[in-house]
Amino acid sequence: MTAPPTVQLRDGTILPALGMGTWKMGESRARLRAEVGALVRGLELGLRVIDTAEMYGDGAAEKVVGEALIGRRDQAFVVSKVLPHNASQRGTVTACERSLKRLGIETIDLYLLHWRGSHPLEQTLAGFEALQRAGKIRRWGVSNFDVADLRELEALAGGPECSANQVYYALSQRGVEFELLPWHTSHQIATMAYCPLDEGRLTGAHPVLGEVARRHRATNAQVALAWLLHQPGTIVIPKSGRVAGVEENAAARNLTLTAADLAELDDAFPPPRRKHALAMI
Ligand SMILES: NC(=O)c1ccc[n+]([C@@H]2O[C@H](COP(=O)([O-])OP(=O)(O)OC[C@H]3O[C@@H](n4cnc5c(N)ncnc54)[C@H](OP(=O)(O)O)[C@@H]3O)[C@@H](O)[C@H]2O)c1
């Protein structure tokens, strides 16, 4: 078995490339226990990065994460996000303080602007910097930013400190490969691939995905995740609210795709040949 893939952040921090998402968690009381259990199991399996946001369930997903973190804070790298309409300088600080309370922790490891809104980026950055100085966040980044947005960000004082950009990236959604991912690499911005299973669509029947999976005695989900784990500098955050789903996804780290597998997947899910508008969910 090879060592699980890792990603190095600009400050030298090394993270396991496979983490967990939490969108739609905390929305049903009936699923709550299972969701907390799934996150706890993921932490046991070394899926350290937990991605959440104040938006998810109006804070309910952060509370699920908070439950999972009780007694295990040191095992996790917690990512949360500020909503664009809260992202003024003061609003960013108070949104983060509310998130910390729901999460039951002192510091968020990586705090992202969820997508661009109407507050000037300078203001959001000033909020991030104040939070860093106060020890409430360790580092900051963005989400759903295309190259033009990153250029604008880079030109601002402190802008080059951006640690990550979280974007929609999956086998079936490869537009970011054309221009955005090379930009990330050259500017030491980690890519966080959201909807890596295309919201579950990649787990359904597909002739090529199914054939590659059959050869490896794996599932379609595992092939889709292994393919993303093969992309350098990419943190992959599938969401599963079930222990079995998390265990299945964690096992994708043991799947090594061959050059032939990668070529077949490229034929079925072709890489972009031109710039595409950034896809967002
Ligand atoms: N920054 C942004 O704008 C943004 C946007 C979207 C998402 N995100 C983040 O990215 C994370 C991942 O995206 P996502 O949750 O939208 O989609 P996803 O991870 O691509 O897919 C999640 C769906 O796949 C199912 N699933 C997971 N593992 C499975 C498996 N092994 N077999 C079969 N089904 C499986 C889940 O159901 P079960 O729970 O029943 O397993 C769920 O319905 C989110 O949770 C969130 O943290 C960020």
The ligand as a Tripos MOL2 file, in Angstrom:
@<TRIPOS>MOLECULE
LIG
   48    52     1     0     0
SMALL
NO_CHARGES

@<TRIPOS>ATOM
      1 N1        -17.6220   26.1240   -2.1400 N.am      1 LIG1
      2 C1        -18.7790   25.8240   -2.6910 C.2       1 LIG1
      3 O1        -19.4390   26.6600   -3.3180 O.2       1 LIG1
      4 C2        -19.2960   24.4230   -2.5600 C.ar      1 LIG1
      5 C3        -20.3640   23.9890   -3.3550 C.ar      1 LIG1
      6 C4        -20.7940   22.6720   -3.2090 C.ar      1 LIG1
      7 C5        -20.1680   21.8240   -2.3050 C.ar      1 LIG1
      8 N2        -19.1570   22.2820   -1.5120 N.ar      1 LIG1
      9 C6        -18.4680   21.3990   -0.5270 C.3       1 LIG1
     10 O2        -18.0440   20.2180   -1.1960 O.3       1 LIG1
     11 C7        -18.5840   19.0820   -0.5400 C.3       1 LIG1
     12 C8        -18.8400   17.9640   -1.5270 C.3       1 LIG1
     13 O3        -19.8110   18.3360   -2.4860 O.3       1 LIG1
     14 P1        -21.3240   17.7550   -2.4560 P.3       1 LIG1
     15 O4        -21.6760   17.3070   -1.0820 O.co2     1 LIG1
     16 O5        -22.1940   18.7880   -3.0530 O.co2     1 LIG1
     17 O6        -21.2750   16.5700   -3.4880 O.3       1 LIG1
     18 P2        -20.4310   15.2160   -3.6030 P.3       1 LIG1
     19 O7        -19.5200   15.0410   -2.4710 O.co2     1 LIG1
     20 O8        -19.9190   15.1980   -4.9900 O.co2     1 LIG1
     21 O9        -21.5930   14.1220   -3.5310 O.3       1 LIG1
     22 C9        -22.3580   13.9540   -2.3680 C.3       1 LIG1
     23 C10       -23.4680   12.9560   -2.6810 C.3       1 LIG1
     24 O10       -22.8940   11.6960   -3.0210 O.3       1 LIG1
     25 C11       -23.3630   10.6900   -2.1140 C.3       1 LIG1
     26 N3        -22.2340    9.7990   -1.8370 N.ar      1 LIG1
     27 C12       -21.0810   10.0850   -1.1800 C.ar      1 LIG1
     28 N4        -20.2570    9.0360   -1.1620 N.ar      1 LIG1
     29 C13       -20.8940    8.0420   -1.8290 C.ar      1 LIG1
     30 C14       -20.5520    6.7140   -2.1620 C.ar      1 LIG1
     31 N5        -19.3820    6.1890   -1.8020 N.pl3     1 LIG1
     32 N6        -21.4640    5.9750   -2.8620 N.ar      1 LIG1
     33 C15       -22.6460    6.4980   -3.2450 C.ar      1 LIG1
     34 N7        -23.0290    7.7660   -2.9630 N.ar      1 LIG1
     35 C16       -22.1540    8.5350   -2.2680 C.ar      1 LIG1
     36 C17       -23.8490   11.4240   -0.8870 C.3       1 LIG1
     37 O11       -24.8930   10.7280   -0.2610 O.3       1 LIG1
     38 P3        -24.7110   10.0770    1.2060 P.3       1 LIG1
     39 O12       -24.4870   11.1990    2.1470 O.co2     1 LIG1
     40 O13       -26.0080    9.3640    1.4060 O.co2     1 LIG1
     41 O14       -23.5450    9.1270    1.1140 O.co2     1 LIG1
     42 C18       -24.3770   12.7190   -1.5100 C.3       1 LIG1
     43 O15       -25.6860   12.5380   -2.0080 O.3       1 LIG1
     44 C19       -19.8600   19.6340    0.1150 C.3       1 LIG1
     45 O16       -20.3900   18.7550    1.0780 O.3       1 LIG1
     46 C20       -19.3540   20.9410    0.6280 C.3       1 LIG1
     47 O17       -18.6090   20.7710    1.8230 O.3       1 LIG1
     48 C21       -18.6880   23.5570   -1.6530 C.ar      1 LIG1
@<TRIPOS>BOND
     1     1     2 1
     2     2     3 2
     3     2     4 1
     4     4     5 ar
     5     4    48 ar
     6     5     6 ar
     7     6     7 ar
     8     7     8 ar
     9     8     9 1
    10     8    48 ar
    11     9    10 1
    12     9    46 1
    13    10    11 1
    14    11    12 1
    15    11    44 1
    16    12    13 1
    17    13    14 1
    18    14    15 2
    19    14    16 1
    20    14    17 1
    21    17    18 1
    22    18    19 2
    23    18    20 1
    24    18    21 1
    25    21    22 1
    26    22    23 1
    27    23    24 1
    28    23    42 1
    29    24    25 1
    30    25    26 1
    31    25    36 1
    32    26    27 ar
    33    26    35 ar
    34    27    28 ar
    35    28    29 ar
    36    29    30 ar
    37    29    35 ar
    38    30    31 1
    39    30    32 ar
    40    32    33 ar
    41    33    34 ar
    42    34    35 ar
    43    36    37 1
    44    36    42 1
    45    37    38 1
    46    38    39 2
    47    38    40 1
    48    38    41 1
    49    42    43 1
    50    44    45 1
    51    44    46 1
    52    46    47 1
@<TRIPOS>SUBSTRUCTURE
     1 LIG1         1 GROUP 0 **** ****
